[in-house]
Amino acid sequence: MTKTGLRRKRTGVVSKVSGKDTVKVQVKSRKPHALYKKVINFTQSFMAHDQGNQANEGDLVEIEDTRPISKTKKWRVIRIVERARTLESDKE
């Protein structure tokens, strides 16, 4: 039994589908500078495990931390919040 309530969660956009069951997720955040108070944009990249290859590039996904799955994968995709708009869906 896992305690998912204690795990860190992030929401980001899938920037790359790399290999089987792996996606690269870009998480954007904003934070004021400590001294100058100017708001600075930050971008972090996370490699996440995507069971079943359900996420595509451009999808907004929610990820949570988990045990290390490989050298770089320590996150997993919980759910797809919003699908990316594609040219085929725009034509319909």
mmCIF file of the C-alpha atoms, coordinates in Angstrom:
data_MODEL
# 
_entry.id   MODEL 
# 
loop_
_atom_site.group_PDB 
_atom_site.id 
_atom_site.type_symbol 
_atom_site.label_atom_id 
_atom_site.label_alt_id 
_atom_site.label_comp_id 
_atom_site.label_asym_id 
_atom_site.label_entity_id 
_atom_site.label_seq_id 
_atom_site.pdbx_PDB_ins_code 
_atom_site.Cartn_x 
_atom_site.Cartn_y 
_atom_site.Cartn_z 
_atom_site.occupancy 
_atom_site.B_iso_or_equiv 
_atom_site.pdbx_formal_charge 
_atom_site.auth_seq_id 
_atom_site.auth_comp_id 
_atom_site.auth_asym_id 
_atom_site.auth_atom_id 
_atom_site.pdbx_PDB_model_num 
ATOM 1  C CA . MET A 1 1  ? 0.000   0.000  0.000   1.00 0.00 ? 1  MET A CA 1 
ATOM 2  C CA . THR A 1 2  ? 1.494   3.338  -1.063  1.00 0.00 ? 2  THR A CA 1 
ATOM 3  C CA . LYS A 1 3  ? 1.004   6.659  0.643   1.00 0.00 ? 3  LYS A CA 1 
ATOM 4  C CA . THR A 1 4  ? 0.368   8.859  -2.388  1.00 0.00 ? 4  THR A CA 1 
ATOM 5  C CA . GLY A 1 5  ? -0.695  11.814 -0.237  1.00 0.00 ? 5  GLY A CA 1 
ATOM 6  C CA . LEU A 1 6  ? 2.902   12.347 0.883   1.00 0.00 ? 6  LEU A CA 1 
ATOM 7  C CA . ARG A 1 7  ? 4.389   12.393 -2.611  1.00 0.00 ? 7  ARG A CA 1 
ATOM 8  C CA . ARG A 1 8  ? 5.379   15.565 -4.447  1.00 0.00 ? 8  ARG A CA 1 
ATOM 9  C CA . LYS A 1 9  ? 3.226   16.384 -7.458  1.00 0.00 ? 9  LYS A CA 1 
ATOM 10 C CA . ARG A 1 10 ? 3.942   18.636 -10.414 1.00 0.00 ? 10 ARG A CA 1 
ATOM 11 C CA . THR A 1 11 ? 1.981   19.666 -13.496 1.00 0.00 ? 11 THR A CA 1 
ATOM 12 C CA . GLY A 1 12 ? 3.784   20.199 -16.780 1.00 0.00 ? 12 GLY A CA 1 
ATOM 13 C CA . VAL A 1 13 ? 3.803   19.793 -20.543 1.00 0.00 ? 13 VAL A CA 1 
ATOM 14 C CA . VAL A 1 14 ? 5.220   16.737 -22.303 1.00 0.00 ? 14 VAL A CA 1 
ATOM 15 C CA . SER A 1 15 ? 8.094   18.019 -24.420 1.00 0.00 ? 15 SER A CA 1 
ATOM 16 C CA . LYS A 1 16 ? 9.388   14.708 -25.743 1.00 0.00 ? 16 LYS A CA 1 
ATOM 17 C CA . VAL A 1 17 ? 8.310   11.088 -25.979 1.00 0.00 ? 17 VAL A CA 1 
ATOM 18 C CA . SER A 1 18 ? 11.528  9.138  -25.685 1.00 0.00 ? 18 SER A CA 1 
ATOM 19 C CA . GLY A 1 19 ? 11.529  5.388  -25.893 1.00 0.00 ? 19 GLY A CA 1 
ATOM 20 C CA . LYS A 1 20 ? 9.033   2.956  -24.490 1.00 0.00 ? 20 LYS A CA 1 
ATOM 21 C CA . ASP A 1 21 ? 7.046   4.148  -21.442 1.00 0.00 ? 21 ASP A CA 1 
ATOM 22 C CA . THR A 1 22 ? 9.139   7.315  -21.018 1.00 0.00 ? 22 THR A CA 1 
ATOM 23 C CA . VAL A 1 23 ? 8.249   10.989 -21.461 1.00 0.00 ? 23 VAL A CA 1 
ATOM 24 C CA . LYS A 1 24 ? 10.116  14.195 -20.745 1.00 0.00 ? 24 LYS A CA 1 
ATOM 25 C CA . VAL A 1 25 ? 7.980   16.732 -18.867 1.00 0.00 ? 25 VAL A CA 1 
ATOM 26 C CA . GLN A 1 26 ? 8.752   20.467 -18.703 1.00 0.00 ? 26 GLN A CA 1 
ATOM 27 C CA . VAL A 1 27 ? 7.486   22.142 -15.509 1.00 0.00 ? 27 VAL A CA 1 
ATOM 28 C CA . LYS A 1 28 ? 7.373   25.943 -15.510 1.00 0.00 ? 28 LYS A CA 1 
ATOM 29 C CA . SER A 1 29 ? 7.384   28.051 -12.351 1.00 0.00 ? 29 SER A CA 1 
ATOM 30 C CA . ARG A 1 30 ? 7.778   31.699 -11.402 1.00 0.00 ? 30 ARG A CA 1 
ATOM 31 C CA . LYS A 1 31 ? 9.656   33.011 -8.404  1.00 0.00 ? 31 LYS A CA 1 
ATOM 32 C CA . PRO A 1 32 ? 10.742  36.500 -7.304  1.00 0.00 ? 32 PRO A CA 1 
ATOM 33 C CA . HIS A 1 33 ? 14.466  37.196 -7.126  1.00 0.00 ? 33 HIS A CA 1 
ATOM 34 C CA . ALA A 1 34 ? 15.695  37.226 -3.521  1.00 0.00 ? 34 ALA A CA 1 
ATOM 35 C CA . LEU A 1 35 ? 17.356  40.657 -3.699  1.00 0.00 ? 35 LEU A CA 1 
ATOM 36 C CA . TYR A 1 36 ? 15.815  42.507 -6.653  1.00 0.00 ? 36 TYR A CA 1 
ATOM 37 C CA . LYS A 1 37 ? 12.251  41.101 -6.389  1.00 0.00 ? 37 LYS A CA 1 
ATOM 38 C CA . LYS A 1 38 ? 11.905  40.767 -10.157 1.00 0.00 ? 38 LYS A CA 1 
ATOM 39 C CA . VAL A 1 39 ? 9.801   37.735 -11.087 1.00 0.00 ? 39 VAL A CA 1 
ATOM 40 C CA . ILE A 1 40 ? 11.929  35.139 -12.878 1.00 0.00 ? 40 ILE A CA 1 
ATOM 41 C CA . ASN A 1 41 ? 10.642  32.223 -14.952 1.00 0.00 ? 41 ASN A CA 1 
ATOM 42 C CA . PHE A 1 42 ? 12.146  28.807 -14.271 1.00 0.00 ? 42 PHE A CA 1 
ATOM 43 C CA . THR A 1 43 ? 11.840  25.606 -16.275 1.00 0.00 ? 43 THR A CA 1 
ATOM 44 C CA . GLN A 1 44 ? 12.647  22.157 -14.901 1.00 0.00 ? 44 GLN A CA 1 
ATOM 45 C CA . SER A 1 45 ? 12.734  18.919 -16.879 1.00 0.00 ? 45 SER A CA 1 
ATOM 46 C CA . PHE A 1 46 ? 11.711  15.572 -15.448 1.00 0.00 ? 46 PHE A CA 1 
ATOM 47 C CA . MET A 1 47 ? 11.872  12.134 -17.031 1.00 0.00 ? 47 MET A CA 1 
ATOM 48 C CA . ALA A 1 48 ? 8.655   10.326 -16.122 1.00 0.00 ? 48 ALA A CA 1 
ATOM 49 C CA . HIS A 1 49 ? 7.337   6.794  -16.510 1.00 0.00 ? 49 HIS A CA 1 
ATOM 50 C CA . ASP A 1 50 ? 4.229   6.661  -18.711 1.00 0.00 ? 50 ASP A CA 1 
ATOM 51 C CA . GLN A 1 51 ? 2.597   3.263  -18.356 1.00 0.00 ? 51 GLN A CA 1 
ATOM 52 C CA . GLY A 1 52 ? 1.006   2.291  -21.665 1.00 0.00 ? 52 GLY A CA 1 
ATOM 53 C CA . ASN A 1 53 ? 2.444   5.191  -23.707 1.00 0.00 ? 53 ASN A CA 1 
ATOM 54 C CA . GLN A 1 54 ? -0.716  7.280  -23.304 1.00 0.00 ? 54 GLN A CA 1 
ATOM 55 C CA . ALA A 1 55 ? 0.829   10.783 -23.295 1.00 0.00 ? 55 ALA A CA 1 
ATOM 56 C CA . ASN A 1 56 ? 1.899   12.599 -26.462 1.00 0.00 ? 56 ASN A CA 1 
ATOM 57 C CA . GLU A 1 57 ? 3.925   15.745 -27.074 1.00 0.00 ? 57 GLU A CA 1 
ATOM 58 C CA . GLY A 1 58 ? 2.116   18.869 -25.948 1.00 0.00 ? 58 GLY A CA 1 
ATOM 59 C CA . ASP A 1 59 ? -0.168  17.134 -23.440 1.00 0.00 ? 59 ASP A CA 1 
ATOM 60 C CA . LEU A 1 60 ? -0.573  18.695 -20.011 1.00 0.00 ? 60 LEU A CA 1 
ATOM 61 C CA . VAL A 1 61 ? 0.128   15.953 -17.463 1.00 0.00 ? 61 VAL A CA 1 
ATOM 62 C CA . GLU A 1 62 ? 0.338   15.566 -13.708 1.00 0.00 ? 62 GLU A CA 1 
ATOM 63 C CA . ILE A 1 63 ? 3.368   13.661 -12.382 1.00 0.00 ? 63 ILE A CA 1 
ATOM 64 C CA . GLU A 1 64 ? 4.354   12.455 -8.924  1.00 0.00 ? 64 GLU A CA 1 
ATOM 65 C CA . ASP A 1 65 ? 7.630   11.236 -7.498  1.00 0.00 ? 65 ASP A CA 1 
ATOM 66 C CA . THR A 1 66 ? 8.152   7.517  -7.016  1.00 0.00 ? 66 THR A CA 1 
ATOM 67 C CA . ARG A 1 67 ? 10.933  5.033  -6.393  1.00 0.00 ? 67 ARG A CA 1 
ATOM 68 C CA . PRO A 1 68 ? 13.779  5.159  -8.929  1.00 0.00 ? 68 PRO A CA 1 
ATOM 69 C CA . ILE A 1 69 ? 12.685  3.268  -12.037 1.00 0.00 ? 69 ILE A CA 1 
ATOM 70 C CA . SER A 1 70 ? 15.938  3.850  -13.923 1.00 0.00 ? 70 SER A CA 1 
ATOM 71 C CA . LYS A 1 71 ? 18.987  6.120  -13.749 1.00 0.00 ? 71 LYS A CA 1 
ATOM 72 C CA . THR A 1 72 ? 17.009  9.197  -14.782 1.00 0.00 ? 72 THR A CA 1 
ATOM 73 C CA . LYS A 1 73 ? 13.348  8.229  -14.169 1.00 0.00 ? 73 LYS A CA 1 
ATOM 74 C CA . LYS A 1 74 ? 12.134  9.017  -10.670 1.00 0.00 ? 74 LYS A CA 1 
ATOM 75 C CA . TRP A 1 75 ? 8.661   10.348 -11.577 1.00 0.00 ? 75 TRP A CA 1 
ATOM 76 C CA . ARG A 1 76 ? 5.526   8.760  -13.035 1.00 0.00 ? 76 ARG A CA 1 
ATOM 77 C CA . VAL A 1 77 ? 2.557   10.136 -14.934 1.00 0.00 ? 77 VAL A CA 1 
ATOM 78 C CA . ILE A 1 78 ? -0.600  10.057 -12.813 1.00 0.00 ? 78 ILE A CA 1 
ATOM 79 C CA . ARG A 1 79 ? -3.085  11.471 -15.298 1.00 0.00 ? 79 ARG A CA 1 
ATOM 80 C CA . ILE A 1 80 ? -3.386  13.489 -18.470 1.00 0.00 ? 80 ILE A CA 1 
ATOM 81 C CA . VAL A 1 81 ? -5.009  16.791 -17.537 1.00 0.00 ? 81 VAL A CA 1 
ATOM 82 C CA . GLU A 1 82 ? -5.466  18.111 -21.067 1.00 0.00 ? 82 GLU A CA 1 
ATOM 83 C CA . ARG A 1 83 ? -4.723  16.673 -24.486 1.00 0.00 ? 83 ARG A CA 1 
ATOM 84 C CA . ALA A 1 84 ? -2.692  18.707 -26.965 1.00 0.00 ? 84 ALA A CA 1 
ATOM 85 C CA . ARG A 1 85 ? -4.520  20.292 -29.850 1.00 0.00 ? 85 ARG A CA 1 
ATOM 86 C CA . THR A 1 86 ? -3.464  18.749 -33.140 1.00 0.00 ? 86 THR A CA 1 
ATOM 87 C CA . LEU A 1 87 ? -4.080  19.792 -36.720 1.00 0.00 ? 87 LEU A CA 1 
ATOM 88 C CA . GLU A 1 88 ? -6.454  16.856 -37.250 1.00 0.00 ? 88 GLU A CA 1 
ATOM 89 C CA . SER A 1 89 ? -8.653  17.873 -34.299 1.00 0.00 ? 89 SER A CA 1 
ATOM 90 C CA . ASP A 1 90 ? -8.703  21.516 -35.486 1.00 0.00 ? 90 ASP A CA 1 
ATOM 91 C CA . LYS A 1 91 ? -10.068 20.499 -38.911 1.00 0.00 ? 91 LYS A CA 1 
ATOM 92 C CA . GLU A 1 92 ? -13.010 18.577 -37.458 1.00 0.00 ? 92 GLU A CA 1 
# 
